[in-house]
């Protein structure tokens, strides 16, 4: 009898749903500069070798533990030996991350995708984050003398200074959550 109340860990299918379709080694090599830049910006990119060896190119913030002492591979070498590195990080007896670096400075890491399975799903972006990523500016203000207590406001403007969204609330978090697009 199976106990349905016990949560099962996510499978590779769930990682696919969270992070997208994994890239094959050759596809990852072809877009190496782009995917390294994405990892440096906080994205997780899945890379697979032979369909069952799954690794993830991740930002350094996703590497648990102390980074000193971990192998550091130059980005150009990592691109050329990507298949071997995927196999290395996915081996069950040695799942230590491999740091990828530029000029001896770590910029991203390659880890086993199994390390991502038990992690919580990444939080979805807030509207404010999405607007900032689109190049808008968000200004926060506070009216401490409002009759019902302080009121915080958030206003997003485009590059030309036009208001694209606004929101307000009793604290900054509420004001940012209330940020909604204005009608044209």
Secondary structure, DSSP 8 states (H G I E B T S, - for coil): ---TTS-----HHHHHHHH-S-EEHHHHHHTHHHHHHHHHTT--EEEEETTTEEEEEE-GGG--S--TTS-EEEHHHHHHTHHHHHHHHH-TT----EEEEETTEEEEEEEETHHHHTS-------HHHHHHHTT-EEEEEEETT-TTS-EEEEEEE-TTS-EEEEEEESSHHHHHHT-EE---
